[in-house]
Amino acid sequence: MSSLPPVEPVPAASVAGFDHECDVLVVGFGCAGAAAAYEAAAAGADVLVLERAGGPGGSSAVSGGELYLGGGTAVQKACGFEDTPDDMFAYLMAALGPHADEEKLRLYCDGSVEHFEWFRERGLTFNESLYDAPSWMPPTQDGLMWLGENAWPYNTIARPAPRGHRPATESFGGWMIMEKLVAAATEAGAVAHADTQATNLVIGDDGRVAGVVARRYGAPLTYRARRAVILTTGGFVDSEELLRQHAPVLLGHGKVSDGLDDGSGIRMAAAAGAATRRMSVVEIALTALPAMLTRGMLVNGLGQRFVNEDVYPGLFSVAAVLHQPGPYWAILDEEGYEDIPKRDLWGVRPRFVAETLTELEESLGMPPGALESTVGVYNRHAERGEDPYFHKDAKWLRPLRPPYAAIDPRRGFGAGDRESSGTGVAGFTLGGLHTTVDGAVLDQSGRPIPGLYAAGRASSGIHGDGYISGTSLGDGTFFGRRAGRAAAGRPLPGGTLVTEG
Ligand SMILES: Cc1cc2nc3c(=O)[nH]c(=O)nc-3n(C[C@H](O)[C@H](O)[C@H](O)COP(=O)(O)OP(=O)(O)OC[C@H]3O[C@@H](n4cnc5c(N)ncnc54)[C@H](O)[C@@H]3O)c2cc1C
């Protein structure tokens, strides 16, 4: 028996009179909802936005604010990098793959410079400087960062250029993006109703989505959408039951969300016949610091290396959590630890230190000789500036010497010496409603459900089995914009013509 609230669509004929009416009704005021609301209102539609929380923001507002953009943006040029949409596409096809969505990705890469300028026109500023080391989140105001483009094997697939664009604020910048996008949507004429949770779609006799039923402080409300409803309600990492059904790999791990990603929009649309895609695909982050791993190594519970440590951290996280026996350890020597700038240490300290690898592997519960053998092979090649197993960049290669340290990702960032009950892993979901490049939600037969659109993590976007930071805010806003325009009857160029069923 399901513990999930019922979401069956309500027949329009059963609604005696609608409490509110608009042309385009956007459900969810995160980045995808704000982009959709702005574009629909700018195209002349009368727009209402429903938000179940007390105000706009969603996971977008608490996010890092990294935006994956490229193809030759002004910031890339100012920092001395040449880039093309083709190189960006080749990198993302590999890094977001296998099975990245080729059609959406092509449009995303071809439109990336324009999308960057769209952010600037909405008032977002990006400093013209590069943070030149692998990181989850640079502790600086640099406007550009690498997201694994210069790491093997990706540097053999496409010409490397940094594409992580960051708003001009230190550390987490999602709040700044949302501040600008909410202001833009509001100035364009979109009106928000906060504390208002959509619970069911309303469907007319002709099969067209005609609005939603919602609840505010427990009281029911009905909304009519003359043109379309756009679902931008986020993903489903906060629903244990949906995780159990579709993405059990995240069960028991931390949640990368604002706590309201319960998949309500996906469920409402699915109950009305919508198809979903890639519901098992997730973003996974292992609480291990690139600054440590590049200077040392990441090993599995058997003391073996398994990945190039200077790839985008989400990719070493996937390699570990999905494919290797845990627990995972960052192994480092004292010289490497001392070499890390304090600002990149994030309060993380070794869990075990030892003069010999025999001692260290015993403390970590590894088979005798396991770590000794891994470090021995690594050192032999590092002496010559080589890493024939995983091709870590030569600038990080140096034989590890005693004393050694092991860092435990389960302790989390900033935990110091404290014990932690976490798994050292957190993530969010990437699968969702099956949509066209213009956000039209498709049914099980591949036909658009009339009057229904979706974008952001409520939909399946550009991702295959991989994730790169910045591609969620990136594709959420890019395809949110397209959905807003299409819902208002003024689609942006580049879409395929689809006939509503
Ligand atoms: C700590 C953290 C760091 C991150 N860093 C990055 C990063 O740097 N770059 C990046 O690209 N991504 C990052 N992400 C991921 C990214 O923030 C999200 O995937 C993205 O913001 C999703 O956008 P969205 O518009 O689809 O959903 P959200 O921003 O979550 O918005 C959905 C909104 O819908 C509302 N809602 C839900 N259901 C209903 C309903 N039934 N009725 C009314 N309202 C409803 C929610 O309250 C919410 O406000 C990060 C996430 C977190 C939590």
The ligand as a MOL file (V3000), in Angstrom:
LIG
                    3D

  0  0  0     0  0            999 V3000
M  V30 BEGIN CTAB
M  V30 COUNTS 53 58 0 0 0
M  V30 BEGIN ATOM
M  V30 1 C 23.5290 22.3320 -1.9040 0
M  V30 2 C 23.2470 22.2370 -3.3800 0
M  V30 3 C 24.2330 22.6490 -4.2830 0
M  V30 4 C 23.9760 22.5510 -5.6600 0
M  V30 5 N 24.8620 23.0940 -6.5430 0
M  V30 6 C 24.5520 23.1510 -7.8690 0
M  V30 7 C 25.3640 23.8780 -8.7760 0
M  V30 8 O 26.3250 24.5460 -8.3860 0
M  V30 9 N 25.0180 23.8570 -10.0930 0
M  V30 10 C 23.9290 23.1770 -10.5610 0
M  V30 11 O 23.6680 23.1860 -11.7560 0
M  V30 12 N 23.1140 22.5140 -9.7060 0
M  V30 13 C 23.3930 22.5050 -8.3790 0
M  V30 14 N 22.5450 21.8780 -7.5060 0
M  V30 15 C 21.3470 21.2120 -8.0510 0
M  V30 16 C 20.3270 22.2510 -8.4500 0
M  V30 17 O 20.2490 23.2580 -7.4630 0
M  V30 18 C 18.9250 21.6680 -8.6430 0
M  V30 19 O 18.9790 20.4550 -9.3410 0
M  V30 20 C 18.0770 22.6950 -9.4230 0
M  V30 21 O 18.0720 23.8880 -8.6780 0
M  V30 22 C 16.6720 22.2130 -9.6850 0
M  V30 23 O 15.9390 23.2970 -10.1940 0
M  V30 24 P 14.3510 23.1960 -10.3780 0
M  V30 25 O 13.8950 24.5290 -10.8110 0
M  V30 26 O 14.0310 22.0120 -11.1990 0
M  V30 27 O 13.8340 22.8350 -8.9170 0
M  V30 28 P 13.8350 23.7030 -7.5630 0
M  V30 29 O 14.8260 24.7980 -7.5970 0
M  V30 30 O 13.9160 22.7580 -6.4320 0
M  V30 31 O 12.4040 24.3750 -7.5840 0
M  V30 32 C 11.2350 23.6010 -7.4560 0
M  V30 33 C 10.2320 24.4290 -6.6870 0
M  V30 34 O 8.9580 23.8350 -6.7920 0
M  V30 35 C 8.2990 23.9130 -5.5420 0
M  V30 36 N 7.2780 22.8550 -5.5490 0
M  V30 37 C 7.4730 21.5200 -5.5200 0
M  V30 38 N 6.3010 20.8560 -5.5940 0
M  V30 39 C 5.3360 21.8110 -5.6620 0
M  V30 40 C 3.9060 21.7600 -5.7660 0
M  V30 41 N 3.2510 20.6090 -5.8350 0
M  V30 42 N 3.2250 22.9360 -5.8050 0
M  V30 43 C 3.8830 24.1380 -5.7380 0
M  V30 44 N 5.2290 24.2270 -5.6470 0
M  V30 45 C 5.9460 23.0800 -5.6270 0
M  V30 46 C 9.4160 23.7110 -4.5410 0
M  V30 47 O 9.0660 24.2150 -3.2640 0
M  V30 48 C 10.5430 24.5020 -5.2010 0
M  V30 49 O 10.5540 25.8480 -4.7850 0
M  V30 50 C 22.7580 21.9800 -6.1270 0
M  V30 51 C 21.7720 21.5920 -5.2110 0
M  V30 52 C 21.9950 21.7540 -3.8560 0
M  V30 53 C 20.8930 21.4110 -2.8880 0
M  V30 END ATOM
M  V30 BEGIN BOND
M  V30 1 1 1 2
M  V30 2 1 2 3
M  V30 3 2 2 52
M  V30 4 2 3 4
M  V30 5 1 4 5
M  V30 6 1 4 50
M  V30 7 2 5 6
M  V30 8 1 6 7
M  V30 9 1 6 13
M  V30 10 2 7 8
M  V30 11 1 7 9
M  V30 12 1 9 10
M  V30 13 2 10 11
M  V30 14 1 10 12
M  V30 15 2 12 13
M  V30 16 1 13 14
M  V30 17 1 14 15
M  V30 18 1 14 50
M  V30 19 1 15 16
M  V30 20 1 16 17
M  V30 21 1 16 18
M  V30 22 1 18 19
M  V30 23 1 18 20
M  V30 24 1 20 21
M  V30 25 1 20 22
M  V30 26 1 22 23
M  V30 27 1 23 24
M  V30 28 2 24 25
M  V30 29 1 24 26
M  V30 30 1 24 27
M  V30 31 1 27 28
M  V30 32 2 28 29
M  V30 33 1 28 30
M  V30 34 1 28 31
M  V30 35 1 31 32
M  V30 36 1 32 33
M  V30 37 1 33 34
M  V30 38 1 33 48
M  V30 39 1 34 35
M  V30 40 1 35 36
M  V30 41 1 35 46
M  V30 42 1 36 37
M  V30 43 1 36 45
M  V30 44 2 37 38
M  V30 45 1 38 39
M  V30 46 1 39 40
M  V30 47 2 39 45
M  V30 48 1 40 41
M  V30 49 2 40 42
M  V30 50 1 42 43
M  V30 51 2 43 44
M  V30 52 1 44 45
M  V30 53 1 46 47
M  V30 54 1 46 48
M  V30 55 1 48 49
M  V30 56 2 50 51
M  V30 57 1 51 52
M  V30 58 1 52 53
M  V30 END BOND
M  V30 END CTAB
M  END
